[in-house]
């Protein structure tokens, strides 16, 4: 089996490429990400991916960057994130499958399933859908168990790590989610402090009653 592996970025490629290499599956990476906004971010992620891959002898192929296609296919779904992401996956996987067939690959897969923030079942459904017209094998995987390790390695080697999925709409969504997590941590700390103070007060009252 000769695999064309869709790659979304450098950090997400670390563990999938290691796993496929250890399994002895020949593969090349395919960077098909017209969803990424703005273009400078697209270039930054591509450079990061290339630096990591080329240092390990992994071939990186770049697709056509055409944000207007994403705007037509995925953007109309607006704030309906599951529908928008499905359309986005479909766009990128259809391109990956077409290129795989043209270049003689037997199978396609993606690094996207390492992220706990993605819709894994939808990804695998769209991967199968994209592969079928070309009689390609859809290698569906769930790499989420390797997410922590990929995060650790990417930080240890100083790899650029983006803080949003890629499209222009995900920038605001990611910021809101970070704020929600921040507020949740604040509430958790406040509750722990309250319980600690309450326990201290109860102990003090117990000592007073004993006297």
Secondary structure, 3 states (H helix, E strand, C coil): CEEEEECCCHHHHHHHHHHHHHCCCEEEEEECCCCCCCHHHHHHHHHHHHHHHHCCCCCEEECCCCHHHHHHHCHHHCCCHHHHHHHHHHHHHHHHHHHHHHCCCCEEEECHHHCCCCCHHHHHHHHHHHHHCCCCEECCCCCHHHHHHHHHHHHHCCCCCCCCCCCHHHHHHHHHHHHHHHHHHHHHHHHHHHHHHHHHHHHHHHHHHHC
